[in-house]
Amino acid sequence: MENRNKIAKHNARFEKGEVTYKVGMNKYGDMLHHEFVNTLNGFNRSLPGNSVFATEPLRGASFIRPANVKLPNSVDWREKGAVTPVKNQGHCGSCWSFSATGSLEGQHFRKTGFLVSLSEQNLIDCSTKYGNNGCNGGMMDFAFAYIKDNKGTGSVTTTHKTTELQMLDSQTSSQEVKIS
């Protein structure tokens, strides 16, 4: 009931032009905030020294705005076909794998014009040696290192439940997207 009231108040503000988006009920709408957090949030920062990055210093990057380029005010990548349908990690604390695959799916689309839905399960199952902890948390950076070292990762349609040896051997599985 609490969320229905929040939704009604927010959408009334939308109708008045005070906010730019509407909200609605979904399968989590009957949960209180603390119930949602306890059920679905589970960030677990990997311990220092427990990853391939332990010996590498973190490197930053600076954004330099390109000269003489006119950018649009907004881009809806869904309209361009660059975004897969919404995926659901359920109770598995694997948001890191969804973040990694989502970013690569978009970049792959921009490069090739083809949208490929990548396998989060492959990262959850196979990147533990890189510092990820499956459903108990992980980091996008570790997923990227795993994908780069394995010369790619599979799509949802090419990743099958096989033995760990087969999944980890880039010679025996189809790699849809590569990081170089």
N, C-alpha and C positions, 0 to 999 in steps of 0.2 A: 504494500500500500504506500509506503514511504517513497518508493521510486516512481510510482504512478503520479504522485503529486509533483515530484521534481520534473517529470517529463511534461506534465500539463503546464506547469509554470514556465518551463523553458520554451515550449512551443507557442505559448501566448506571447512571449517576448519575440519569438521569430515572426509571428503574424504582425507585430507592431514594427518590425524592421530593426529591432534592437540587437539581434544576433543574426548571423548569416547562415545558420543551419538548423535543421529540425532533428529531434531525437525520437526514438521509439522503443517499445518493449522488445526484448529478446529473451533467450533462454536463461539469462542471468538476472532478469529484471525483478524476480521475487526474492533475490538475496539482499540482505543488508550489506553495507560496505565491509564490515569486519568479516562477514561470512565469505564474501567474494575474495578478499585478500587472503584469508586463511586457506581457502580452497584452491585458488589459481595462481597466487603469487608465490614465488619460491626462489628468488634470485639467490644464487650461491656463488660468491666470488671464489674463483680458484685460488688456492693457497700460493703465495709467492714461492718461487723456486720449484714449482710443480709443472713447469711447461717448457716448451721449446724456446720461449722468449726469455727465460730466466737469465741467460748469458748475453742476450742482445739488449742494448739500450733502446728505449722507446724513441722513435723519431717522429718529429712533428712535420707539418706541412703548412705552408702559407698560401692563402688564396690570393691570387692577383687577378683583379677584374680585367677582362680583355678590353682592349681599346677598340673603339669604333664598332661595337656590337650592340644592336638593339634587341633586347630580350623581351618576350611577351610578359605581361603582368602575371599570368598563371598558365599552367599546362595541366590538363587532365590526362594523365597517362593511361587511364582506363579507356578513354575514347580512342587512343592511338593503338590499343591492343597490347600494351606493354606490361600488363599486370595480370597475374593468375587470379582465379577465384580465391575468396577468403578460405584459409585453411584453419584447422582447429587442433591445437596441441593437447587438448584435454587436460588431464591432471599431470601430464609429463612436463617437468620443468625444463623445457627445451626451446625456449624462446630464442636463444642464441642461434640454433640451427635454422629456425624460420627466418631470422634476420639475415643470416648468411645467404641462404638460398634465394630469398626475395631480392637482395641487392644484386646477386649474380644473374638472376632471371631477367631483371630489368636491363642490366648492362649487356647481356647476351642479345636481348631483343634489339637494343639500340645499334649493336654492331652488325647483326645478321638479318634483322627484320622478322625473325622467327621467335615465338614465345615457347619456351620449354619449361615445364613444371619440374623443378629439381627435387631430389629425394632428401628430405630432412632425416628420414630414418637411417639412411646411409651414414650421415654425419653422427647421429646419435649412437649408432652401433659401432662405428669404426674409428672414431677420432679420439678415443680415450688416451692413447699414448701421447697426444698432443696437449693434454691438460684439460680436456672436456670430461664431464662426468655424466654423460647420457642424460637421463631424465632428472638428474640431480644438479643440473646447471652446467654452464660452459661459457665460452667467449667466441664471438664471431672471428676474432683474429686467429684463434687456434683452429677453427674450422677452415679458414682460408689457407693456413699453413698446411693442413692435411690435404686439402684439394690440390694445392700447388705441388706438393711432394708426390702425390699420387697421379699427377698429370690429368686431373679432372675429377668430376663426380657424375654420377648417373642421374637420369631423370626418373620420375615416378614410374614410368612405364618400363624402364630398363633395369631397375634395381629390384632384385628378387631376394627372397629369404634363401640364402645359401650358407655355406660354411663361412666362418670368419676368414679363413685363409683365402677363399675365392673373392670375398668382398674387398680384402685388403690388397689383393694382387691386381694392379692396374692392367695387367696383360690379359686377364680372364674376364674382365667386365667392360661393358660399353660405357665410355666416358662421353657425356653429352656436352659438358662445358669445361673448359680448361682455363687455368690462371697461369700466366707466364710473367 
